[in-house]
Amino acid sequence: MESEEAKEKNSKAIKRVPKRRKRASTIDDIGPDLLLRIFGCLDPLDLVRTSAVTKSWYSIIQRSSLWRDAYYKQRHSLTNHFKQGFLPEMPPKDWVRQLVSQQHRAALVHGSVQVHCWKGHSIGVNCCRMQMGSILTGVGDQTARIWCSKSFHCLEEYSTPSKAALVDLDFDESKIVGLVGGDICIWKRHGSSHMLRPRGGPIQHAHCLCYADPEAAIGCRDGTIRIFDMYSNQCSRIFRQHGGAVTCLSIVDEQLLISGTSLGCLSVSDAASGQKIASLRQSTAVTGISCLWVNQGSSQVFSGTTSGHAYSWDLRMYRPLWETRVSPSVIYSMHSQAIDSSTLVLGGIDGVLRIIDANNGQILSSYVATAKMANISDGMIAKCTAKKVSSPLDKIPKSLRRPITCVAIGLNKVVTVHNDKNIMLWTFQRKNVC
């Protein structure tokens, strides 16, 4: 039988009510209004990072005008626009796109430039591509390599299944498509590879390649363009577009086929039938088309020539927009970033990296490296700065301006190759100008 003392203890234990623990306070307790004031003090890059912290912060930032305000502050014209009542209504993602585009252009034109150079191949290569922070290099040897643009390490390596050298190549998230001699080779990333062999043997004198799933197009020296189905291994169509060699190709929205020729003309054709829609000709002295680039975001096509001229045409009206001579010699390559349709990067035989305004052809800035990048050992990363070109080219040593055979642009970065073993990555850092 329990004692009276034990009964009393049990009774007290039953009656004892546990104390409620105080909930730990969080930053969300300060309320959305104060959070907005804090977020408004952040620069755009920190704002992007902050919006990814929690769902509630993302929601607060997206529902506010922070992106719009950041865009106008970046342009240093917030007050003027507010006075004029110029406040277009756009979704937050469009404000972010405008902001990133503006920062990208500012970095290319006004930023400081760091140049990293490393040995990428055993012999000279003259083609590079860039997507999502990855760099593809090749052409000239029998190997294609993918590099990390941050660590400069080789991530993937692909060899041609034949002894023929790479002629042209491109890639996406799942595959690499290369022109190997007169055949098309498709490497599945982290997988197998296979060759597309045309009936009757390899294509003779194939010059260039482009593709848009499920088809690939090859430009040839005899003026023909051959269209292949990359999955059925068949040549589905052959178009004769030019009297001279096809030097460059582009497929636009899977509907238009644009090709350049050594005779100095751009041809716009229907990609399905091959019917010619328009011929875009130079108004000045006719020189060979050495490269082209299509800015699908603004319906513009650009071309570079062997005489150093750059041209722009409107793809909707098929009329010229501007023409200018940007280099004293051949332009080998041009490229622009998908998110920024206002700037175009050019490289050519004079070794100067040029940034031009895509709207009028004006040269915005020109750069050369400040140190020689030669005799780099395997695994070594050479580093220097780049300077803007202000003096005549003949006063700049040729060792500092090796011919640029190809350019590819990413966000605030440009990769170049120079028909040697090395790869150069130019990183543009935006300066905060108040």
C-alpha positions as CSV (number, residue, x, y, z in Angstrom):
1,M,0.0,0.0,0.0
2,E,1.4,3.4,-1.1
3,S,2.4,5.8,1.6
4,E,0.7,9.2,1.9
5,E,4.0,10.9,0.8
6,A,4.1,8.9,-2.5
7,K,0.5,9.7,-3.3
8,E,1.1,13.3,-2.8
9,K,4.1,13.3,-5.2
10,N,2.1,11.5,-7.9
11,S,-0.7,14.0,-7.5
12,K,1.7,16.9,-8.0
13,A,3.3,15.3,-11.0
14,I,-0.1,14.9,-12.7
15,K,-1.1,18.5,-12.0
16,R,2.2,19.9,-13.2
17,V,1.7,21.5,-16.6
18,P,4.9,21.7,-18.8
19,K,6.0,25.1,-19.6
20,R,5.8,26.1,-23.3
21,R,9.1,26.8,-25.0
22,K,9.5,30.1,-26.6
23,R,9.7,29.8,-30.5
24,A,13.0,30.9,-31.8
25,S,12.6,34.2,-33.8
26,T,13.6,34.2,-37.5
27,I,14.5,37.0,-39.9
28,D,11.0,36.6,-41.5
29,D,9.5,37.9,-38.3
30,I,10.6,41.4,-39.1
31,G,8.0,41.6,-41.9
32,P,8.0,42.0,-45.6
33,D,8.2,45.8,-45.6
34,L,11.4,45.9,-43.6
35,L,12.8,43.0,-45.7
36,L,12.2,45.0,-48.9
37,R,14.1,47.9,-47.4
38,I,17.0,45.5,-46.7
39,F,16.9,43.8,-50.1
40,G,16.8,47.2,-51.8
41,C,20.3,47.9,-50.5
42,L,21.7,44.9,-52.3
43,D,23.4,44.9,-55.7
44,P,21.8,42.9,-58.5
45,L,24.1,39.8,-58.1
46,D,23.4,39.6,-54.3
47,L,19.7,40.1,-55.1
48,V,19.8,37.0,-57.3
49,R,21.5,35.0,-54.6
50,T,19.0,36.3,-51.9
51,S,16.0,35.3,-54.0
52,A,17.2,31.7,-54.0
53,V,17.5,31.4,-50.1
54,T,13.8,30.7,-49.3
55,K,10.5,30.5,-51.0
56,S,9.2,33.5,-49.0
57,W,12.1,35.7,-50.0
58,Y,11.7,34.7,-53.6
59,S,8.0,35.6,-53.5
60,I,8.7,39.0,-51.8
61,I,11.3,39.9,-54.4
62,Q,9.3,38.8,-57.4
63,R,6.2,40.7,-56.3
64,S,8.1,43.9,-55.7
65,S,9.6,46.5,-58.0
66,L,13.2,45.6,-56.9
67,W,14.3,44.3,-60.3
68,R,12.9,47.4,-62.1
69,D,14.5,49.7,-59.6
70,A,17.9,47.9,-59.9
71,Y,17.7,48.2,-63.7
72,Y,17.2,52.0,-63.6
73,K,19.8,52.5,-60.9
74,Q,22.3,50.6,-63.0
75,R,21.6,53.0,-65.9
76,H,22.2,56.0,-63.5
77,S,18.9,57.4,-64.8
78,L,16.3,56.5,-62.2
79,T,15.3,60.1,-61.5
80,N,15.0,61.0,-65.2
81,H,12.8,58.1,-66.1
82,F,10.5,58.7,-63.1
83,K,10.1,62.3,-64.1
84,Q,9.2,61.3,-67.6
85,G,6.8,58.7,-66.4
86,F,8.7,56.0,-68.4
87,L,7.9,52.9,-66.4
88,P,7.0,50.0,-68.7
89,E,5.2,47.1,-67.2
90,M,7.2,43.9,-67.5
91,P,7.3,40.6,-65.6
92,P,10.1,40.2,-63.1
93,K,12.0,37.8,-65.4
94,D,12.1,40.4,-68.2
95,W,13.5,43.0,-65.8
96,V,16.2,40.4,-64.8
97,R,17.0,39.8,-68.4
98,Q,17.3,43.5,-69.1
99,L,19.5,44.0,-66.1
100,V,21.8,41.1,-66.9
101,S,22.1,42.2,-70.5
102,Q,23.0,45.7,-69.4
103,Q,25.6,44.5,-67.0
104,H,27.1,42.2,-69.6
105,R,27.4,45.1,-72.1
106,A,28.9,47.4,-69.4
107,A,31.5,44.7,-68.5
108,L,32.5,44.2,-72.2
109,V,32.9,47.9,-72.9
110,H,34.0,49.5,-69.6
111,G,35.3,46.6,-67.5
112,S,38.7,45.4,-66.5
113,V,39.9,42.3,-68.3
114,Q,41.8,39.2,-67.0
115,V,43.2,36.8,-69.5
116,H,44.0,33.1,-68.7
117,C,45.8,31.0,-71.2
118,W,46.5,27.2,-71.2
119,K,47.7,24.5,-73.5
120,G,44.7,22.6,-74.8
121,H,45.9,20.5,-77.8
122,S,49.0,18.9,-79.1
123,I,48.8,20.7,-82.4
124,G,47.1,24.0,-83.5
125,V,43.3,24.3,-83.3
126,N,41.1,27.0,-84.8
127,C,37.5,26.4,-83.5
128,C,35.9,27.1,-80.1
129,R,32.3,27.2,-78.8
130,M,30.9,28.1,-75.4
131,Q,27.7,27.1,-73.7
132,M,26.6,27.2,-70.0
133,G,30.1,27.7,-68.7
134,S,31.6,24.9,-70.8
135,I,34.1,25.4,-73.6
136,L,34.5,23.2,-76.7
137,T,37.7,23.3,-78.7
138,G,39.0,21.4,-81.7
139,V,39.5,21.5,-85.5
140,G,42.9,21.0,-86.9
141,D,43.6,17.8,-85.0
142,Q,41.6,14.6,-84.3
143,T,40.4,15.5,-80.8
144,A,37.5,17.6,-79.4
145,R,37.8,18.6,-75.8
146,I,35.3,20.2,-73.4
147,W,36.8,22.5,-70.7
148,C,35.5,24.1,-67.5
149,S,35.6,27.9,-67.8
150,K,36.2,28.3,-64.1
151,S,38.9,25.8,-63.3
152,F,40.3,25.5,-66.9
153,H,40.3,21.7,-66.4
154,C,39.5,19.3,-69.3
155,L,36.1,17.7,-68.5
156,E,35.6,15.5,-71.5
157,E,37.7,14.3,-74.5
158,Y,36.5,12.8,-77.8
159,S,38.6,11.3,-80.6
160,T,37.6,10.9,-84.2
161,P,37.0,7.3,-85.2
162,S,39.0,7.8,-88.4
163,K,42.3,9.3,-89.2
164,A,40.6,12.3,-90.8
165,A,40.9,15.7,-89.1
166,L,38.1,17.7,-87.7
167,V,36.9,20.4,-90.1
168,D,34.1,22.0,-88.0
169,L,32.1,21.2,-84.9
170,D,29.4,22.4,-82.4
171,F,27.7,21.0,-79.3
172,D,24.8,21.1,-76.9
173,E,23.9,19.6,-73.5
174,S,23.7,16.0,-74.9
175,K,26.0,15.7,-77.9
176,I,28.9,17.0,-80.0
177,V,28.4,17.1,-83.8
178,G,31.6,17.3,-85.9
179,L,32.5,17.4,-89.5
180,V,35.3,14.8,-89.8
181,G,36.8,15.0,-93.3
182,G,33.7,14.4,-95.5
183,D,31.7,12.6,-92.8
184,I,29.5,13.7,-89.9
185,C,30.5,12.3,-86.5
186,I,28.1,12.5,-83.5
187,W,29.5,11.9,-80.0
188,K,27.0,11.4,-77.3
189,R,28.3,13.1,-74.2
190,H,29.3,10.5,-71.7
191,G,28.3,7.9,-74.2
192,S,29.0,6.3,-77.6
193,S,29.7,7.8,-81.0
194,H,28.7,7.1,-84.6
195,M,29.5,8.3,-88.1
196,L,27.1,9.5,-90.8
197,R,28.6,8.2,-94.0
198,P,27.0,9.6,-97.2
199,R,26.2,7.1,-99.9
200,G,29.0,7.1,-102.5
201,G,31.6,7.9,-99.9
202,P,32.7,11.0,-97.9
203,I,31.7,14.4,-99.2
204,Q,34.6,16.0,-101.1
205,H,35.8,19.4,-100.0
206,A,33.3,19.9,-97.1
207,H,34.0,23.4,-95.6
208,C,31.5,24.0,-92.8
209,L,28.8,22.5,-90.6
210,C,25.7,23.6,-88.7
211,Y,22.9,21.6,-87.2
212,A,19.4,22.0,-85.7
213,D,17.9,18.7,-84.4
214,P,17.1,16.5,-86.2
215,E,19.1,17.8,-89.2
216,A,22.7,18.8,-90.0
217,A,23.8,20.9,-93.0
218,I,27.2,20.8,-94.7
219,G,28.5,23.5,-97.0
220,C,30.8,22.4,-99.8
221,R,33.4,23.9,-102.1
222,D,31.2,23.3,-105.2
223,G,28.5,25.7,-103.9
224,T,26.1,22.9,-102.7
225,I,24.6,22.4,-99.3
226,R,23.8,18.9,-98.2
227,I,21.1,18.2,-95.5
228,F,21.4,15.1,-93.4
229,D,19.0,13.4,-91.0
230,M,21.2,12.8,-88.0
231,Y,19.1,9.8,-86.8
232,S,18.3,7.9,-90.1
233,N,21.9,8.3,-91.5
234,Q,20.6,9.6,-94.8
235,C,21.3,12.6,-97.0
236,S,17.7,13.9,-97.5
237,R,18.3,17.0,-99.7
238,I,21.0,18.7,-101.8
239,F,20.7,22.3,-102.7
240,R,22.9,24.3,-105.1
241,Q,23.0,27.8,-103.7
242,H,26.2,29.4,-104.9
243,G,28.6,29.5,-107.8
244,G,31.5,29.6,-105.3
245,A,32.5,27.7,-102.2
246,V,30.1,27.8,-99.2
247,T,32.2,29.3,-96.4
248,C,29.6,29.5,-93.5
249,L,26.2,28.3,-92.6
250,S,23.4,28.9,-90.2
251,I,19.9,27.4,-89.6
252,V,17.3,29.9,-88.3
253,D,14.3,28.7,-86.4
254,E,14.4,25.4,-88.4
255,Q,12.9,27.3,-91.3
256,L,15.6,29.4,-92.9
257,L,19.0,28.3,-94.2
258,I,21.5,31.2,-94.5
259,S,24.8,30.6,-96.3
260,G,27.8,32.7,-97.2
261,T,30.1,32.3,-100.1
262,S,33.6,33.1,-101.2
263,L,32.1,35.3,-103.9
264,G,30.7,37.7,-101.4
265,C,27.0,37.0,-101.2
266,L,24.7,35.8,-98.5
267,S,21.8,33.5,-99.6
268,V,18.6,33.1,-97.6
269,S,16.7,29.9,-98.5
270,D,13.8,27.8,-97.3
271,A,15.4,25.0,-95.2
272,A,12.8,22.4,-96.4
273,S,12.7,23.0,-100.1
274,G,16.0,24.9,-100.8
275,Q,14.1,27.6,-102.6
276,K,16.0,30.8,-102.5
277,I,14.2,33.6,-100.8
278,A,16.7,36.5,-100.9
279,S,20.3,37.3,-101.8
280,L,22.0,39.8,-99.5
281,R,24.8,41.5,-101.3
282,Q,27.4,44.0,-100.3
283,S,27.0,47.5,-101.5
284,T,30.8,48.2,-101.5
285,A,33.6,46.3,-103.2
286,V,32.6,42.6,-103.2
287,T,34.9,40.5,-101.1
288,G,34.5,36.9,-99.8
289,I,32.2,36.2,-96.8
290,S,34.5,34.7,-94.1
291,C,32.0,34.3,-91.3
292,L,28.3,35.0,-90.3
293,W,26.3,35.2,-87.2
294,V,22.5,35.3,-86.8
295,N,21.0,37.1,-83.8
296,Q,17.7,35.4,-83.5
297,G,16.5,37.6,-80.7
298,S,16.6,40.7,-83.0
299,S,16.1,39.1,-86.4
300,Q,19.5,40.4,-87.6
301,V,22.2,38.6,-89.6
302,F,25.8,39.7,-89.5
303,S,28.7,38.8,-91.7
304,G,32.4,39.4,-91.8
305,T,34.5,39.6,-94.9
306,T,38.0,39.0,-96.1
307,S,38.6,42.7,-96.4
308,G,37.7,43.5,-92.8
309,H,34.2,44.8,-93.4
310,A,31.2,43.9,-91.2
311,Y,27.6,44.0,-92.5
312,S,24.2,43.7,-90.9
313,W,20.8,42.9,-92.6
314,D,17.3,42.7,-91.4
315,L,15.9,39.2,-91.8
316,R,12.3,40.3,-91.9
317,M,12.7,42.9,-94.7
318,Y,15.9,41.5,-96.2
319,R,17.4,45.0,-96.4
320,P,20.8,46.2,-95.2
321,L,21.0,47.9,-91.8
322,W,24.6,49.1,-91.7
323,E,28.1,48.3,-93.0
324,T,31.5,49.4,-91.7
325,R,35.1,48.5,-91.9
326,V,36.1,47.3,-88.4
327,S,39.5,45.7,-89.3
328,P,42.3,46.3,-91.8
329,S,42.2,42.6,-92.7
330,V,40.1,39.5,-92.7
331,I,37.5,38.9,-90.0
332,Y,37.6,35.2,-89.1
333,S,34.8,34.9,-86.5
334,M,31.9,36.8,-84.8
335,H,29.6,35.9,-82.0
336,S,27.0,37.4,-79.5
337,Q,25.5,36.4,-76.3
338,A,21.9,35.1,-76.4
339,I,20.8,37.4,-73.6
340,D,22.4,40.5,-75.1
341,S,21.5,41.4,-78.6
342,S,23.2,44.8,-78.5
343,T,26.8,43.8,-78.7
344,L,28.9,41.7,-81.1
345,V,32.4,40.2,-80.6
346,L,34.8,40.0,-83.5
347,G,38.2,38.4,-84.0
348,G,40.4,38.2,-87.1
349,I,43.9,38.0,-88.5
350,D,45.1,41.3,-86.9
351,G,44.8,39.7,-83.4
352,V,42.6,42.4,-81.9
353,L,39.4,41.4,-79.9
354,R,36.8,43.9,-80.8
355,I,33.4,44.7,-79.2
356,I,31.0,46.5,-81.6
357,D,27.5,47.9,-81.3
358,A,25.1,45.5,-83.1
359,N,22.7,48.3,-83.8
360,N,25.0,50.5,-85.9
361,G,28.4,48.8,-86.3
362,Q,30.3,51.3,-84.1
363,I,33.4,49.9,-82.4
364,L,32.8,50.2,-78.6
365,S,36.2,48.8,-77.4
366,S,39.2,46.8,-78.7
367,Y,41.6,44.7,-76.6
368,V,44.9,42.9,-76.8
369,A,46.7,40.9,-74.1
370,T,49.5,42.7,-72.3
371,A,51.9,39.7,-72.2
372,K,53.1,37.0,-74.7
373,M,51.3,33.7,-74.3
374,A,53.7,31.2,-75.8
375,N,55.6,28.0,-74.7
376,I,53.0,27.1,-72.1
377,S,53.7,23.7,-70.5
378,D,51.0,21.1,-69.9
379,G,48.9,21.9,-66.8
380,M,50.2,25.4,-66.6
381,I,47.8,28.4,-66.5
382,A,49.4,31.7,-67.7
383,K,47.7,34.9,-66.6
384,C,47.8,38.5,-67.6
385,T,45.6,41.5,-68.1
386,A,44.3,43.0,-71.4
387,K,44.5,46.6,-72.4
388,K,42.4,48.7,-74.7
389,V,43.8,49.5,-78.1
390,S,44.3,53.2,-78.6
391,S,47.4,53.5,-80.7
392,P,47.9,52.3,-84.3
393,L,48.2,48.6,-84.7
394,D,51.7,48.8,-86.2
395,K,52.9,50.1,-82.9
396,I,51.6,47.0,-81.0
397,P,54.0,44.1,-81.2
398,K,52.6,41.2,-83.2
399,S,53.5,38.8,-80.4
400,L,50.7,40.4,-78.4
401,R,48.1,40.1,-81.1
402,R,48.3,36.6,-82.6
403,P,45.6,36.0,-85.2
404,I,42.2,35.1,-83.7
405,T,40.7,32.3,-85.7
406,C,37.6,31.8,-83.6
407,V,35.7,33.6,-80.8
408,A,32.8,32.4,-78.6
409,I,31.1,34.5,-75.9
410,G,29.5,33.6,-72.6
411,L,28.3,35.8,-69.8
412,N,31.1,38.3,-69.2
413,K,33.6,35.9,-70.8
414,V,35.1,35.4,-74.3
415,V,37.1,32.4,-75.4
416,T,39.5,32.6,-78.4
417,V,41.8,30.2,-80.2
418,H,44.7,31.2,-82.5
419,N,45.5,28.3,-84.7
420,D,48.1,27.2,-82.1
421,K,48.0,24.8,-79.2
422,N,46.7,27.3,-76.7
423,I,43.2,28.5,-75.5
424,M,42.6,32.0,-74.1
425,L,39.8,33.0,-71.9
426,W,39.1,36.7,-71.4
427,T,37.1,37.5,-68.3
428,F,35.5,40.9,-68.1
429,Q,34.8,42.4,-64.7
430,R,32.4,45.3,-64.5
431,K,33.5,48.4,-62.7
432,N,31.0,50.2,-60.5
433,V,30.8,53.8,-61.9
434,C,28.8,56.1,-59.7
